[in-house]
């Protein structure tokens, strides 16, 4: 393994709705994911995040596991409905108390908190008022960012505004496979702009409160045409504009990409001054990477979208049936850095799901050699990007714990730590021990 700097951040990542549970405890409000899970057929086998990993009660145990692994960074998200049950107004003191305790626990173990303000669990009352399809939600987010910073800003240095706005827009509003379950296709574009506006307004609020390390995190993918056919190349360019450039060009160039392939002349809802807010300089950029995308021309003139996913063959696949292409991470980072001259980069999610066995009766651990191979190859890909000039300063594995994996419920296990969802018992997998040894060797 190539060497990394001594101050490189090694950690893990989680999200509030996926691990906390306690959805009705201590004044937490209802989120879009509570509503979505309650609708029959939305989540596989009717699973919900009501209990999840019970991190709300077991956070000390989880922080102790991170400390045992020698990690020095932890990315977690704050539940907006736990802090502001209706998305507006006076904060819920007990909700803020939980994150206060969590941050103190991390500090006691020398672990740097990477706080994400919004990881998809929008307060249901805001969704009822229009959610990310309306402009007001962006302003409510800025208020929320300010009140969280007022409580935790003395101990949290790294602030990420949003997690994966592309996925929230595409899966939640365009395709309907995530909360809130709307299938609007390109009529979901206002959600993209309002999410980015929330980032811009939130960044301004955090700056005014004294924050000096502000990030945005998105899921990005290197897009490859299925062939040298000009139709496939044009389709790949159209997909890249939607998945990548729609959430990059406004942030780093102050403009939206060309979306005429979708019949869109301009992104709706953009007001004077919006792009100036959205393109305010960042102190870091979070990249979530799982796999490349291979794109071909649409099948027929009546296709709803100007591309089709051609799939990637001839490579290993995860338990989620995602292709394993570690060099895609190097390509992505180098290409993005060339295009945008990125600020310092953090790999804020990278990981894999496999059908891991349950712990044996002797609790000797959980063998997961595929995950070890996956992480090894992708960390090497990060090293290659650094050698090519990309300023990558941290790597955070998705995920610390097996958890509620959104529409897949509890069927996909991404964790370094196995969770028995009946009892909550944690058992570090072989990959956790491998990661511990890697981190120790880098210091």
C-alpha positions as CSV (number, residue, x, y, z in Angstrom):
1,X,0.0,0.0,0.0
2,X,1.4,3.5,-0.9
3,X,2.0,5.7,2.1
4,X,-0.4,8.5,3.0
5,X,0.5,11.7,5.0
6,X,0.5,11.4,8.8
7,X,-2.3,13.9,9.0
8,X,-4.5,12.1,6.6
9,X,-8.0,11.4,8.0
10,X,-9.1,7.8,8.2
11,X,-12.7,7.2,9.3
12,X,-16.1,5.9,8.6
13,X,-19.5,7.4,7.7
14,X,-23.1,7.0,8.7
15,X,-26.5,8.8,8.3
16,X,-29.0,9.6,11.0
17,X,-32.1,7.8,9.7
18,X,-30.1,4.7,8.8
19,X,-28.7,4.1,12.3
20,X,-30.3,6.2,15.1
21,X,-33.8,4.6,15.5
22,X,-35.8,6.2,18.3
23,X,-38.1,8.0,15.8
24,X,-40.7,8.8,18.4
25,X,-38.4,9.6,21.3
26,X,-37.5,12.9,23.0
27,X,-39.6,15.1,20.8
28,X,-38.4,14.1,17.3
29,X,-40.7,15.0,14.5
30,X,-41.8,12.9,11.6
31,X,-39.6,12.8,8.5
32,X,-40.3,12.0,4.9
33,X,-38.6,8.6,5.4
34,X,-41.0,7.8,8.3
35,X,-43.9,8.5,5.9
36,X,-42.3,6.7,3.0
37,X,-41.6,3.5,5.0
38,X,-45.2,3.4,6.3
39,X,-46.5,3.3,2.7
40,X,-47.0,-0.4,1.6
41,X,-44.5,-1.5,-1.1
42,X,-42.1,1.4,-0.8
43,X,-39.4,-0.4,1.2
44,X,-38.4,-4.0,0.7
45,X,-40.3,-6.3,3.1
46,X,-41.8,-3.3,4.9
47,X,-38.7,-2.5,6.8
48,X,-38.4,0.8,8.6
49,X,-35.9,2.9,10.4
50,X,-37.9,2.9,13.7
51,X,-35.1,1.0,15.5
52,X,-32.3,0.7,12.9
53,X,-29.1,0.2,14.9
54,X,-30.4,1.9,18.0
55,X,-27.4,4.3,17.8
56,X,-29.5,6.9,19.7
57,X,-29.0,4.8,22.8
58,X,-25.8,2.9,21.9
59,X,-23.7,5.8,20.5
60,X,-21.0,5.4,23.2
61,X,-20.5,1.8,22.2
62,X,-20.2,2.8,18.5
63,X,-17.7,5.6,19.3
64,X,-15.7,3.1,21.4
65,X,-15.5,0.8,18.4
66,X,-14.2,3.6,16.2
67,X,-11.6,4.3,18.8
68,X,-10.6,0.7,19.0
69,X,-10.1,0.8,15.2
70,X,-7.8,3.8,15.6
71,X,-9.9,6.1,13.4
72,X,-9.5,9.8,13.6
73,X,-12.6,11.0,11.7
74,X,-16.3,10.2,11.8
75,X,-18.9,11.5,9.3
76,X,-22.4,11.6,10.7
77,X,-25.6,13.5,9.9
78,X,-27.9,15.4,12.1
79,X,-31.6,14.5,11.9
80,X,-33.4,17.8,11.0
81,X,-36.7,16.5,12.4
82,X,-34.9,15.6,15.7
83,X,-33.6,19.1,16.0
84,X,-36.5,21.0,14.5
85,X,-39.5,18.7,14.5
86,X,-41.6,20.7,12.0
87,X,-38.6,22.1,10.1
88,X,-39.1,25.6,11.5
89,X,-39.2,27.5,14.7
90,X,-37.7,26.8,18.1
91,X,-35.3,23.9,18.2
92,X,-36.0,20.7,20.2
93,X,-33.5,20.9,23.1
94,X,-33.5,17.1,23.7
95,X,-32.6,16.6,20.0
96,X,-29.7,19.0,20.2
97,X,-28.6,17.4,23.5
98,X,-28.1,14.1,21.8
99,X,-25.7,15.5,19.2
100,X,-24.0,17.5,22.0
101,X,-23.3,14.2,23.8
102,X,-22.1,12.5,20.6
103,X,-19.7,15.3,19.7
104,X,-18.3,15.3,23.3
105,X,-17.9,11.5,23.1
106,X,-16.0,11.8,19.8
107,X,-13.7,14.5,21.3
108,X,-13.0,12.3,24.3
109,X,-11.6,9.7,21.9
110,X,-9.7,12.1,19.7
111,X,-12.0,11.6,16.7
112,X,-12.7,14.5,14.4
113,X,-16.4,15.1,13.7
114,X,-17.5,15.6,10.1
115,X,-21.0,16.9,10.6
116,X,-23.5,16.6,7.7
117,X,-26.6,18.8,8.1
118,X,-28.9,17.0,5.8
119,X,-28.8,13.4,4.7
120,X,-32.3,13.1,3.0
121,X,-34.6,13.0,6.1
122,X,-36.6,16.2,5.5
123,X,-39.2,17.1,8.2
124,X,-42.5,15.9,6.9
125,X,-44.2,19.3,7.5
126,X,-41.8,20.9,5.1
127,X,-42.5,18.2,2.5
128,X,-46.3,18.8,3.0
129,X,-45.6,22.5,2.2
130,X,-43.8,21.5,-1.1
131,X,-40.5,20.1,0.1
132,X,-37.5,20.6,-2.2
133,X,-39.9,21.6,-5.0
134,X,-40.4,25.0,-3.4
135,X,-38.0,27.8,-2.7
136,X,-38.9,28.4,0.9
137,X,-37.4,25.0,2.0
138,X,-33.9,26.4,1.1
139,X,-34.4,29.3,3.5
140,X,-35.7,27.0,6.3
141,X,-32.5,25.0,5.8
142,X,-30.3,28.1,6.4
143,X,-32.2,28.7,9.6
144,X,-31.6,25.1,10.7
145,X,-27.9,25.3,9.8
146,X,-27.5,28.4,11.9
147,X,-29.1,26.9,15.0
148,X,-27.1,23.6,14.8
149,X,-23.9,25.7,14.5
150,X,-25.0,27.8,17.5
151,X,-25.0,24.6,19.6
152,X,-22.1,22.6,18.2
153,X,-19.9,25.1,16.4
154,X,-17.5,25.4,19.3
155,X,-16.4,21.8,18.9
156,X,-17.2,20.9,15.2
157,X,-14.9,22.3,12.6
158,X,-16.0,20.4,9.4
159,X,-19.6,21.3,8.2
160,X,-21.1,19.6,5.2
161,X,-24.3,21.2,4.1
162,X,-26.0,18.4,2.0
163,X,-25.4,14.8,1.2
164,X,-25.9,13.7,-2.4
165,X,-28.4,16.3,-3.7
166,X,-28.3,14.4,-7.1
167,X,-29.7,11.3,-5.4
168,X,-32.3,13.1,-3.4
169,X,-33.5,14.9,-6.5
170,X,-33.4,11.9,-8.9
171,X,-34.5,9.1,-6.6
172,X,-36.9,11.1,-4.4
173,X,-38.5,13.5,-6.9
174,X,-37.8,12.2,-10.4
175,X,-38.0,8.4,-10.1
176,X,-40.0,8.0,-6.9
177,X,-37.9,5.1,-5.5
178,X,-36.8,7.1,-2.4
179,X,-38.8,9.5,-0.1
180,X,-40.9,11.4,-0.8
181,X,-41.7,9.0,-3.6
182,X,-42.5,11.5,-6.4
183,X,-42.0,10.4,-10.1
184,X,-41.8,13.7,-11.9
185,X,-38.9,13.0,-14.2
186,X,-37.6,16.3,-15.5
187,X,-40.3,18.2,-13.6
188,X,-38.1,17.4,-10.6
189,X,-35.5,20.0,-11.7
190,X,-36.8,22.7,-9.3
191,X,-35.7,20.3,-6.5
192,X,-32.1,20.4,-7.9
193,X,-32.0,24.2,-7.8
194,X,-33.6,24.5,-4.4
195,X,-31.2,21.9,-2.9
196,X,-28.2,23.9,-4.3
197,X,-29.8,27.1,-3.1
198,X,-30.1,25.6,0.3
199,X,-26.4,24.8,0.2
200,X,-25.6,28.4,-0.8
201,X,-27.8,29.9,1.9
202,X,-26.6,27.4,4.4
203,X,-23.0,28.2,3.6
204,X,-23.6,31.9,4.0
205,X,-25.3,31.3,7.4
206,X,-22.4,29.1,8.6
207,X,-19.8,31.7,7.4
208,X,-21.7,34.4,9.3
209,X,-21.6,32.2,12.4
210,X,-17.8,31.8,12.1
211,X,-17.5,28.4,10.4
212,X,-14.3,28.1,8.4
213,X,-14.4,24.5,7.0
214,X,-17.6,24.1,4.8
215,X,-18.1,21.3,2.4
216,X,-20.7,20.0,-0.1
217,X,-20.8,16.2,-0.7
218,X,-22.3,14.6,-3.8
219,X,-22.3,11.2,-5.4
220,X,-20.3,11.3,-8.6
221,X,-19.6,8.8,-11.3
222,X,-17.2,8.8,-14.3
223,X,-19.4,8.4,-17.4
224,X,-18.3,6.2,-20.2
225,X,-19.9,5.9,-23.6
226,X,-20.9,2.4,-24.6
227,X,-19.0,2.8,-27.9
228,X,-17.4,5.3,-30.2
229,X,-20.7,5.8,-32.0
230,X,-21.5,9.6,-31.9
231,X,-25.0,8.8,-30.6
232,X,-23.5,6.9,-27.6
233,X,-21.0,9.8,-27.0
234,X,-23.8,12.3,-27.1
235,X,-25.9,10.2,-24.7
236,X,-23.0,9.9,-22.3
237,X,-22.5,13.7,-22.3
238,X,-26.2,14.2,-21.6
239,X,-26.0,11.8,-18.7
240,X,-22.9,13.5,-17.3
241,X,-24.6,16.8,-17.5
242,X,-27.5,15.5,-15.3
243,X,-25.7,13.4,-12.8
244,X,-22.4,15.3,-12.4
245,X,-22.4,18.8,-14.0
246,X,-25.9,19.8,-12.8
247,X,-24.4,19.7,-9.2
248,X,-20.9,20.8,-10.1
249,X,-21.0,23.7,-12.6
250,X,-23.2,25.9,-10.4
251,X,-20.9,25.4,-7.4
252,X,-17.6,25.8,-9.1
253,X,-18.5,27.9,-12.2
254,X,-21.6,29.8,-11.2
255,X,-23.8,28.5,-14.0
256,X,-25.9,25.5,-15.0
257,X,-24.8,23.1,-17.7
258,X,-26.5,22.7,-21.1
259,X,-29.6,20.6,-20.6
260,X,-31.1,21.0,-24.0
261,X,-30.8,17.2,-24.6
262,X,-33.7,17.0,-22.1
263,X,-35.8,19.7,-23.7
264,X,-34.8,22.1,-21.0
265,X,-33.6,25.6,-22.0
266,X,-33.0,26.7,-18.5
267,X,-33.3,25.4,-14.9
268,X,-36.6,26.7,-13.5
269,X,-36.7,28.9,-10.4
270,X,-33.4,30.6,-10.6
271,X,-33.6,34.1,-9.2
272,X,-31.1,37.0,-9.3
273,X,-28.2,36.3,-6.9
274,X,-28.9,32.6,-6.5
275,X,-25.9,31.4,-8.4
276,X,-23.6,33.8,-6.6
277,X,-24.7,32.2,-3.3
278,X,-24.4,28.7,-4.7
279,X,-20.9,29.3,-6.1
280,X,-19.4,30.8,-2.9
281,X,-15.9,29.3,-2.3
282,X,-15.8,26.0,-0.5
283,X,-13.1,24.8,2.0
284,X,-13.4,21.2,0.9
285,X,-15.4,19.0,-1.4
286,X,-16.8,15.6,-0.5
287,X,-16.9,12.8,-3.1
288,X,-19.0,9.7,-2.7
289,X,-17.9,7.0,-5.2
290,X,-19.3,3.6,-5.8
291,X,-18.9,2.8,-9.5
292,X,-18.7,4.2,-13.1
293,X,-21.6,4.4,-15.4
294,X,-21.7,3.1,-19.0
295,X,-24.2,5.0,-21.2
296,X,-25.7,4.3,-24.6
297,X,-28.1,6.2,-26.9
298,X,-31.7,5.9,-26.0
299,X,-33.7,3.0,-27.4
300,X,-36.0,4.5,-29.9
301,X,-37.2,8.1,-30.6
302,X,-40.0,7.9,-28.0
303,X,-37.6,7.3,-25.0
304,X,-38.4,9.4,-22.0
305,X,-34.7,10.2,-21.4
306,X,-31.9,10.9,-23.9
307,X,-29.8,8.0,-22.7
308,X,-29.9,4.4,-21.6
309,X,-27.8,2.6,-19.0
310,X,-25.8,0.1,-20.9
311,X,-24.3,-1.6,-17.8
312,X,-20.7,-2.6,-17.1
313,X,-19.7,-6.3,-17.7
314,X,-16.6,-8.4,-17.2
315,X,-15.8,-7.1,-13.7
316,X,-16.6,-8.3,-10.2
317,X,-19.9,-7.2,-8.6
318,X,-21.0,-6.4,-5.1
319,X,-24.0,-7.9,-3.3
320,X,-25.9,-4.9,-4.5
321,X,-25.0,-6.0,-8.1
322,X,-22.8,-2.8,-8.5
323,X,-19.7,-3.2,-10.7
324,X,-16.4,-3.0,-8.8
325,X,-14.1,-0.7,-10.8
326,X,-11.6,0.9,-8.5
327,X,-9.7,2.7,-11.2
328,X,-12.9,4.6,-11.9
329,X,-12.3,6.5,-8.6
330,X,-8.9,7.6,-9.8
331,X,-10.3,8.7,-13.2
332,X,-13.2,10.6,-11.5
333,X,-10.9,12.5,-9.1
334,X,-8.4,13.4,-11.8
335,X,-11.1,14.5,-14.3
336,X,-13.0,16.6,-11.7
337,X,-9.8,18.2,-10.5
338,X,-8.8,19.1,-14.1
339,X,-12.2,20.5,-14.9
340,X,-12.8,22.5,-11.8
341,X,-9.5,22.9,-9.8
342,X,-11.1,21.5,-6.7
343,X,-10.5,22.6,-3.2
344,X,-9.2,19.9,-0.8
345,X,-11.1,16.6,-1.4
346,X,-12.4,14.1,1.1
347,X,-13.7,10.7,0.0
348,X,-16.8,11.0,2.2
349,X,-18.3,7.6,1.2
350,X,-16.8,4.5,-0.4
351,X,-17.8,1.0,0.4
352,X,-19.6,-2.1,-0.6
353,X,-22.4,-4.4,0.3
354,X,-22.0,-8.2,0.5
355,X,-24.1,-11.0,2.0
356,X,-21.8,-11.4,5.0
357,X,-22.3,-14.5,7.2
358,X,-23.5,-14.1,10.7
359,X,-20.9,-14.2,13.5
360,X,-20.0,-17.7,14.6
361,X,-20.8,-19.0,18.1
362,X,-17.4,-18.1,19.4
363,X,-17.8,-14.5,18.3
364,X,-14.4,-14.7,16.5
365,X,-15.6,-12.2,13.9
366,X,-17.2,-12.2,10.4
367,X,-15.1,-13.1,7.4
368,X,-15.6,-10.7,4.5
369,X,-12.6,-11.0,2.1
370,X,-14.5,-9.4,-0.7
371,X,-14.9,-6.2,1.3
372,X,-11.2,-6.2,2.2
373,X,-10.3,-6.5,-1.5
374,X,-12.7,-3.8,-2.4
375,X,-11.4,-1.3,0.2
376,X,-7.7,-2.2,-0.6
377,X,-8.2,-1.5,-4.3
378,X,-10.1,1.7,-3.8
379,X,-7.6,3.1,-1.2
380,X,-4.9,2.4,-3.8
381,X,-7.0,4.3,-6.3
382,X,-7.1,7.3,-4.0
383,X,-3.3,7.1,-3.7
384,X,-3.0,7.1,-7.5
385,X,-5.2,10.2,-7.6
386,X,-3.0,11.9,-5.0
387,X,0.1,11.0,-7.1
388,X,-1.6,12.7,-10.1
389,X,-2.0,15.9,-8.1
390,X,-5.5,15.7,-6.5
391,X,-5.4,17.1,-2.9
392,X,-7.2,14.2,-1.2
393,X,-7.1,14.6,2.6
394,X,-9.3,11.9,4.0
395,X,-11.0,8.6,3.3
396,X,-14.2,7.6,5.1
397,X,-15.6,4.1,4.6
398,X,-19.3,3.6,4.1
399,X,-20.2,2.4,6.6
400,X,-19.3,1.9,10.2
401,X,-22.3,-0.3,10.8
402,X,-24.7,-2.5,8.9
403,X,-27.8,-0.3,8.8
404,X,-31.1,0.5,7.2
405,X,-30.2,0.8,3.6
406,X,-33.1,3.0,2.4
407,X,-35.5,1.2,-0.1
408,X,-33.5,-2.0,0.4
409,X,-34.3,-2.1,4.1
410,X,-32.0,-4.4,6.0
411,X,-31.0,-6.6,3.1
412,X,-27.8,-4.8,2.1
413,X,-24.9,-4.9,4.6
414,X,-22.2,-2.2,4.0
415,X,-20.8,-2.2,7.5
416,X,-17.3,-2.8,8.8
417,X,-19.2,-3.9,11.9
418,X,-21.9,-6.6,11.7
419,X,-25.2,-5.7,13.5
420,X,-27.7,-8.3,14.7
421,X,-30.8,-6.3,14.0
422,X,-32.8,-8.4,16.4
423,X,-30.6,-7.7,19.4
424,X,-28.4,-4.8,18.3
425,X,-25.2,-6.7,19.0
426,X,-22.2,-5.3,17.2
427,X,-19.4,-7.6,15.9
428,X,-16.5,-6.2,14.0
429,X,-15.8,-8.0,10.7
430,X,-12.5,-9.0,9.4
431,X,-12.5,-5.9,7.3
432,X,-12.7,-3.8,10.4
433,X,-9.5,-5.4,11.7
434,X,-7.9,-5.0,8.3
435,X,-8.8,-1.3,8.3
436,X,-7.5,-0.9,11.9
437,X,-4.1,-2.4,10.9
438,X,-3.9,-0.3,7.7
439,X,-4.6,2.9,9.7
440,X,-2.0,2.0,12.3
441,X,0.6,1.3,9.6
442,X,0.1,4.8,8.1
443,X,1.0,6.6,11.3
